[in-house]
Amino acid sequence: MSNHVAVITDSTACIPDQLASQWGIRVVQVQLQVGDRLDDEHRFNRPELIAAMRAGEEVSTSPPEVGAFFWAYQDALSSGASAVVSIHISGRMSATARAAQEAAQQTPVPVHVVDSQTTGMSLGFAALSAARAAAAGAQLRRVLDAATYRSQTSTELLYVDTLDYLRRGGRIGGAAAWVGTALSLKPLLTVREGEVRPVSRVPGRRRAQAKLVDLAVDRAGTRPVDVAVVRFGDDEQVLDLADQLRKRVRDVRDLVVAEASTVIGAHVGPGALGITVSPAG
């Protein structure tokens, strides 16, 4: 255990609990505020949050407290870790990595904080890749390389019903120019250089989601990839999209279907769907 490297991420990584537990990934909760209530995001009821958002109730997010990271690092230390790789949501979207860095300075083992420059399952696959390397006994440098390779090469593709939630939360990035366009035109977005960027506008929900799949298939190409389909809300299309991707992507290693974290959901809005394409490292 003297060379054990612990892997820690935050809840915007959208890693299903079973996978996080399987690979020993500690997940620090980003905070969500709905009205007067501020709490760790996993303590919020998803349907109630969606109802509050649709009713126009004020919803906002904030990074974890420094203390949450400190105790996660202490827990890793008490479990025998000699170093920690702590990989987090883009610093352009959240101050989460900054809070992690503050906690790292108070921790007696080396903690390497990585700003992934992304979020969602692009961050999730980066943490999973790092954790698998650590479980195989890899040295710190190899674990860091696994995390950074995945975060830099993964592609986030996102369908949203409306840009209003991204605009309200201040996470709209380069898609701001599309605000106010026809409601029938559905935005397709990506995350590039740490912020949301526009990809395309497609008339109608079904055509937009079909285009989302086309973009993912094109991005995957012929190389081996991991793929994730993530939803926020009760969207029956998610399993159909996953099935299409399984059939059309040439070489799928793992295909994960997951719920978006409620913090991400608070920014993208009900009905959002995301596809992550991540080259297998």
MOHUDA-V825799 format. One record per backbone hydrogen bond with DSSP energy under -0.5 kcal/mol. NH is the residue of the N-H (numbers start at 1). CO is the residue of the C=O. If there is no record, write none. Layout:
nh->NH co->CO
nh->NH co->CO
This chain:
nh->4 co->1
nh->6 co->4
nh->6 co->83
nh->8 co->85
nh->9 co->26
nh->10 co->87
nh->11 co->28
nh->13 co->10
nh->14 co->11
nh->19 co->16
nh->20 co->16
nh->21 co->17
nh->22 co->18
nh->23 co->19
nh->24 co->21
nh->25 co->20
nh->26 co->7
nh->26 co->24
nh->28 co->9
nh->28 co->26
nh->31 co->62
nh->32 co->39
nh->33 co->60
nh->34 co->37
nh->35 co->33
nh->35 co->58
nh->37 co->34
nh->38 co->36
nh->39 co->32
nh->41 co->30
nh->43 co->40
nh->44 co->41
nh->46 co->44
nh->49 co->45
nh->50 co->46
nh->51 co->47
nh->52 co->48
nh->53 co->49
nh->54 co->50
nh->55 co->51
nh->56 co->53
nh->57 co->52
nh->60 co->33
nh->62 co->31
nh->68 co->65
nh->69 co->65
nh->70 co->66
nh->71 co->67
nh->72 co->68
nh->73 co->69
nh->74 co->70
nh->75 co->71
nh->76 co->72
nh->77 co->73
nh->78 co->74
nh->79 co->75
nh->80 co->77
nh->81 co->76
nh->82 co->4
nh->83 co->4
nh->84 co->110
nh->85 co->6
nh->86 co->84
nh->86 co->112
nh->87 co->8
nh->87 co->85
nh->88 co->114
nh->90 co->118
nh->93 co->90
nh->94 co->90
nh->99 co->95
nh->100 co->96
nh->101 co->97
nh->102 co->98
nh->103 co->99
nh->104 co->100
nh->105 co->101
nh->106 co->103
nh->107 co->104
nh->110 co->82
nh->112 co->84
nh->113 co->111
nh->114 co->86
nh->115 co->113
nh->116 co->88
nh->116 co->114
nh->120 co->12
nh->122 co->119
nh->123 co->119
nh->123 co->120
nh->124 co->120
nh->125 co->121
nh->126 co->122
nh->127 co->123
nh->128 co->124
nh->129 co->125
nh->130 co->126
nh->131 co->127
nh->132 co->128
nh->133 co->129
nh->134 co->130
nh->135 co->131
nh->136 co->132
nh->137 co->134
nh->138 co->133
nh->143 co->139
nh->144 co->140
nh->145 co->141
nh->146 co->142
nh->147 co->143
nh->148 co->144
nh->149 co->145
nh->150 co->146
nh->151 co->147
nh->152 co->148
nh->153 co->149
nh->154 co->150
nh->155 co->277
nh->157 co->155
nh->157 co->275
nh->158 co->189
nh->159 co->273
nh->160 co->187
nh->167 co->163
nh->168 co->164
nh->169 co->165
nh->170 co->167
nh->171 co->166
nh->172 co->166
nh->174 co->196
nh->175 co->172
nh->176 co->173
nh->177 co->174
nh->178 co->175
nh->179 co->176
nh->181 co->178
nh->185 co->182
nh->186 co->184
nh->186 co->202
nh->187 co->160
nh->188 co->200
nh->189 co->158
nh->190 co->197
nh->191 co->156
nh->192 co->190
nh->192 co->195
nh->194 co->117
nh->195 co->192
nh->197 co->190
nh->199 co->188
nh->200 co->188
nh->202 co->186
nh->204 co->184
nh->208 co->204
nh->209 co->205
nh->210 co->206
nh->211 co->207
nh->212 co->208
nh->213 co->209
nh->214 co->210
nh->215 co->211
nh->216 co->212
nh->217 co->213
nh->218 co->214
nh->219 co->215
nh->220 co->216
nh->221 co->217
nh->223 co->220
nh->225 co->251
nh->226 co->278
nh->227 co->254
nh->228 co->276
nh->229 co->256
nh->230 co->274
nh->231 co->258
nh->232 co->272
nh->235 co->233
nh->236 co->234
nh->238 co->235
nh->239 co->236
nh->240 co->236
nh->241 co->237
nh->242 co->238
nh->243 co->239
nh->244 co->240
nh->245 co->241
nh->246 co->242
nh->247 co->243
nh->248 co->244
nh->249 co->245
nh->250 co->221
nh->253 co->225
nh->253 co->251
nh->256 co->227
nh->258 co->229
nh->258 co->256
nh->260 co->231
nh->265 co->261
nh->266 co->262
nh->267 co->263
nh->267 co->264
nh->268 co->264
nh->269 co->265
nh->271 co->232
nh->272 co->232
nh->272 co->269
nh->273 co->159
nh->274 co->230
nh->275 co->157
nh->276 co->228
nh->277 co->155
nh->278 co->226
nh->278 co->276
nh->280 co->224
